[in-house]
Amino acid sequence: MPFTGQFAILRRVKRTLLIDTDTASDDAVALIMALRSPHIDVLAITTVAGNVGVHQATRNAIYTAELCDSNVPVYLGAEQPLKRTHVSAAWFHGRDGLGDHGYPPPRRAPQKQSSADAIIETIESHTGLVMVTLGPLTNVALALQKKPGIAGKVSRCVVMGGAPCCEGNVTPAAEYNIWCDPEAARIVFRSALPIEMVGWHLCRGEAVLNSSDIEQVLSFNTPIAKFAIECNSRAQQAFFEQSGEHGISLPDPVAMAIALDPSIVTSQSEHFVDIETHSELTRGMTVVDRLNVAHDERNRDVWATPLAAGHKAKIPWTIDNNRWKQALYSALK
């Protein structure tokens, strides 16, 4: 009989995650998916100014962790983008980021260490971890500026951000997370991090929670399920105002589903990506070399830095929407 004990042990080893977030309504659901997964050990949560100010984002992250009975350390991060004034998305998520339902303050405080230093320390002590970013990339850029070598110690970097094939959700050209701090995004995308860019397009259409999906989640009759729908109440209204689509759009949970199970992606390709930082018309645009023409003579000078770095990003184009929803349901039951 073949010896299987070693393989059984390997299967029981949890994968390690580091999550950077500007915790608002969809971020909270993504955190629940990671914190409640029996296969995942979330080593740290770092917070950044984005959807809401960083102090509110930190409060929301700790509150969500406590709902999941998790003591994961939470670190306070950057209060402003690298070079720009912070512009929140309170119009979409509510003033408190969770739909303004008056949730009580969390019981514990964040850690003393900064998010950038926590990112560096966590990666250096857990080589091969998966990093998941759910907000602007300010903290990650700051960490890379301090210690560029950490990029080579991350096995995957799943970035919720960008609009690689379509219109943005904050301007015609850009998705909010990248638009909020495009300079940070450029640093991150030009680094050696193994980026998987989960664009805004993946949470639209059939990926949206429709009325029957919402009823199914509420039928679980768990505090977590109720919170997941309730905290997205303002976001549901704003999504309709923004796109004309009914339902709850969950970009961060879609990214987390891909981080937890990359086989949910049904088509993807690798390309050079750069971020527009100069034009206000196209600020934060994720420019994807989808036809692989960056090397052409007419483009070579503009693309010189990404080409010299030589790092392409994986771009998922489509996902299995049924499997993504099943992953969500499993976390909320």
C-alpha positions in Angstrom: 0.0 0.0 0.0 1.6 3.4 -1.0 2.5 5.8 1.8 0.1 8.8 1.8 0.8 10.4 5.1 3.1 13.1 3.8 0.6 14.1 1.1 -2.2 14.2 3.7 -0.1 16.6 5.8 0.6 18.8 2.7 -3.1 19.0 2.0 -3.8 20.2 5.5 -1.3 23.0 5.4 -3.1 26.3 5.1 -2.2 28.8 2.4 -1.1 32.2 3.8 -2.7 35.5 2.8 -1.8 39.1 3.3 -4.7 41.5 2.6 -4.5 45.2 1.9 -7.9 47.0 2.0 -9.7 50.3 2.1 -12.5 48.5 4.0 -16.0 49.4 2.8 -19.0 47.3 2.0 -17.6 44.9 -0.7 -14.2 44.8 1.0 -15.9 43.5 4.2 -17.5 40.6 2.3 -14.1 39.8 0.7 -12.6 39.7 4.2 -15.3 37.4 5.4 -14.5 35.0 2.5 -10.8 34.8 3.5 -11.3 34.8 7.3 -13.9 32.0 7.2 -12.1 29.8 4.7 -10.8 26.6 6.4 -7.9 26.5 3.9 -6.6 30.0 4.5 -4.5 31.6 7.2 -4.8 35.4 7.0 -1.5 36.6 8.4 -2.3 40.4 8.5 -4.8 43.0 7.2 -3.3 46.4 6.3 -5.6 49.4 5.7 -5.3 52.3 3.3 -7.2 55.5 2.5 -9.6 54.9 -0.4 -13.3 54.2 -0.2 -13.2 55.9 3.2 -10.5 57.5 5.3 -7.9 55.1 6.7 -9.1 55.4 10.3 -12.7 54.4 9.2 -11.3 51.7 7.0 -9.3 50.3 9.9 -12.4 50.4 12.2 -14.4 48.5 9.5 -11.7 45.9 9.0 -11.5 45.1 12.7 -15.3 45.1 13.1 -15.5 42.6 10.2 -12.8 40.4 11.7 -14.6 40.4 15.0 -17.8 39.3 13.3 -15.7 36.3 12.0 -14.3 35.6 15.5 -10.8 36.4 14.1 -8.0 38.0 16.0 -6.0 38.7 12.8 -3.7 41.7 13.4 -4.9 44.9 11.6 -2.4 47.7 10.7 -3.2 51.3 10.0 -1.8 52.5 6.7 -1.4 55.5 4.5 -3.8 58.5 5.1 -3.2 60.0 1.6 -2.2 58.9 -1.9 1.5 59.4 -2.7 1.1 62.7 -4.5 -2.6 63.5 -4.6 -5.4 64.6 -2.3 -7.5 61.7 -1.0 -10.9 61.6 -2.6 -13.2 59.0 -1.0 -16.0 56.9 -2.5 -18.4 57.7 0.3 -21.1 58.5 -2.4 -21.0 54.9 -3.3 -20.5 53.1 0.1 -21.9 55.6 2.6 -20.1 57.9 5.0 -18.9 55.0 7.2 -18.3 52.8 4.2 -20.8 50.2 5.4 -24.0 51.8 4.3 -24.4 54.0 7.4 -26.3 51.5 9.5 -24.7 52.6 12.8 -22.5 49.5 13.5 -20.9 49.7 16.9 -17.1 50.4 17.2 -14.9 47.3 17.3 -13.6 46.1 20.7 -9.9 46.2 19.9 -7.4 48.6 18.4 -5.1 48.4 15.4 -1.4 47.4 15.8 1.2 50.0 16.4 3.3 49.2 13.3 2.6 50.9 10.0 1.0 49.1 7.2 4.0 49.5 4.9 6.4 48.0 7.5 3.9 45.2 8.3 3.8 44.3 4.6 7.5 44.1 4.5 7.9 42.1 7.7 5.0 39.7 6.8 6.4 38.9 3.4 9.9 38.5 4.6 8.9 36.1 7.3 6.4 34.1 5.1 8.0 33.7 1.7 5.5 32.5 -0.9 2.4 34.1 0.6 -0.4 35.4 -1.6 -1.0 39.1 -1.4 -4.5 40.4 -2.1 -5.1 44.1 -2.6 -8.6 45.5 -2.4 -8.0 49.3 -2.5 -5.6 51.9 -3.7 -2.0 50.6 -3.9 -0.4 53.3 -1.7 0.8 50.9 1.1 2.2 48.4 -1.3 4.1 51.1 -3.2 5.6 52.5 0.0 6.7 49.0 1.0 8.3 48.4 -2.4 10.1 51.7 -2.2 11.6 50.7 1.1 12.4 47.1 0.2 12.0 46.3 -3.6 13.2 42.7 -3.0 10.0 41.7 -1.3 8.3 41.5 -4.7 10.3 38.3 -5.5 9.0 36.6 -2.3 5.3 36.8 -3.1 3.8 33.8 -5.0 0.8 35.7 -6.3 -0.4 39.3 -6.0 -4.1 39.5 -6.8 -5.0 43.2 -7.4 -8.6 44.3 -7.5 -8.4 47.2 -9.8 -8.4 48.5 -13.3 -10.6 48.4 -16.4 -8.6 46.5 -18.9 -11.3 46.1 -21.6 -14.0 48.7 -20.9 -15.1 51.9 -19.2 -14.1 52.8 -15.7 -16.4 53.2 -12.7 -15.1 56.6 -11.5 -14.2 58.2 -14.9 -14.8 57.0 -18.4 -11.3 55.7 -18.4 -10.5 54.5 -14.9 -11.5 52.2 -12.1 -11.5 53.8 -8.6 -8.7 51.9 -6.9 -6.2 52.8 -9.6 -7.5 56.3 -10.2 -7.3 57.2 -6.4 -3.5 56.7 -6.4 -2.2 56.2 -9.9 1.4 56.9 -9.0 1.3 54.1 -6.5 -0.3 51.8 -9.0 2.4 52.6 -11.5 5.1 51.7 -9.0 3.4 48.4 -8.2 2.7 47.4 -11.8 6.3 48.2 -12.8 7.7 46.1 -9.9 8.5 42.4 -10.0 5.3 41.4 -8.1 3.5 38.6 -9.9 0.3 40.6 -10.5 -3.1 39.2 -11.5 -5.2 42.3 -12.3 -8.9 41.5 -11.5 -10.6 44.3 -13.4 -14.0 45.9 -12.6 -15.6 44.2 -15.6 -15.5 40.8 -13.8 -18.1 41.9 -11.3 -20.7 43.0 -13.8 -23.5 41.3 -15.8 -24.0 37.7 -14.6 -21.6 38.2 -11.7 -23.9 40.7 -10.0 -26.0 39.3 -7.2 -29.5 39.5 -8.5 -32.7 39.5 -6.4 -32.9 35.7 -6.2 -29.2 35.5 -5.2 -29.8 38.1 -2.5 -32.8 36.1 -1.2 -30.7 33.0 -1.2 -28.0 34.7 1.0 -30.6 36.0 3.4 -32.2 32.5 3.6 -29.0 31.3 5.3 -30.3 33.3 8.3 -26.8 33.9 9.7 -25.5 37.2 11.2 -22.7 37.1 8.6 -25.1 36.7 5.7 -27.4 39.5 7.0 -24.4 41.8 7.4 -23.1 41.1 3.9 -26.3 42.2 2.3 -27.1 45.0 4.7 -23.8 46.7 4.5 -24.1 46.8 0.7 -27.5 48.5 0.7 -26.1 51.9 -0.3 -23.7 50.3 -2.8 -26.6 48.5 -4.4 -28.4 51.8 -5.0 -25.2 53.5 -6.2 -24.5 50.7 -8.6 -27.8 51.2 -10.2 -27.3 54.9 -10.5 -23.9 54.3 -12.0 -24.5 51.5 -14.4 -28.3 51.0 -14.7 -27.8 47.4 -13.5 -29.9 46.0 -10.7 -28.4 44.0 -7.9 -25.2 44.0 -5.8 -21.9 44.3 -7.6 -19.0 42.8 -5.5 -15.6 43.6 -7.1 -13.5 42.8 -4.1 -15.2 39.4 -3.3 -14.8 38.4 -7.0 -11.0 39.2 -6.6 -10.9 37.2 -3.3 -12.7 34.3 -5.0 -10.0 34.2 -7.6 -7.3 34.5 -4.9 -8.8 31.5 -3.1 -9.4 29.5 -6.2 -7.7 30.6 -9.4 -9.5 28.0 -11.4 -12.6 30.2 -11.2 -11.0 32.1 -14.1 -12.1 30.7 -17.4 -9.9 32.9 -19.7 -6.8 35.0 -19.1 -3.6 36.2 -20.8 -0.4 38.0 -19.8 0.5 41.5 -21.0 2.6 44.5 -20.2 0.4 47.0 -18.2 1.2 50.6 -17.5 -0.8 53.3 -15.6 -1.6 56.8 -16.8 -0.4 59.4 -14.3 -0.2 62.6 -16.3 -3.5 63.2 -18.2 -6.5 64.2 -16.1 -8.7 62.9 -18.8 -7.4 59.4 -18.5 -5.8 59.5 -15.0 -5.5 56.0 -13.6 -6.2 54.3 -16.9 -4.8 50.7 -16.9 -3.2 50.6 -20.4 -3.0 46.9 -21.3 -0.8 45.9 -24.2 -3.4 43.3 -25.3 -2.1 43.0 -28.9 1.6 42.9 -27.7 2.6 45.9 -29.7 4.6 47.7 -27.0 7.8 46.5 -28.6 6.9 48.1 -31.9 9.1 51.0 -33.0 6.4 53.6 -32.6 5.7 52.5 -29.0 9.1 51.5 -27.8 10.1 54.9 -26.2 6.9 55.4 -24.3 6.9 51.8 -23.0 10.7 51.8 -22.3 10.4 51.4 -18.5 7.9 48.5 -18.4 9.7 46.8 -21.2 13.0 47.1 -19.4 11.5 45.7 -16.2 10.1 42.8 -18.3 7.2 42.0 -15.9 3.9 41.2 -17.4 0.6 41.0 -15.5 -2.0 38.2 -15.8 -5.3 39.7 -16.9 -8.4 37.5 -16.2 -11.0 38.2 -18.9 -13.9 35.9 -17.9 -14.8 33.9 -14.8 -17.2 31.1 -14.0 -20.0 33.2 -12.4 -21.8 30.2 -10.9 -18.6 29.0 -9.1 -17.8 32.5 -7.9 -21.3 32.8 -6.3 -21.0 29.3 -4.8 -17.7 30.4 -3.2 -19.5 33.4 -1.7 -22.4 31.4 -0.4 -20.1 28.9 1.3 -18.5 31.7 3.2 -21.8 33.2 4.4 -23.6 30.1 5.6 
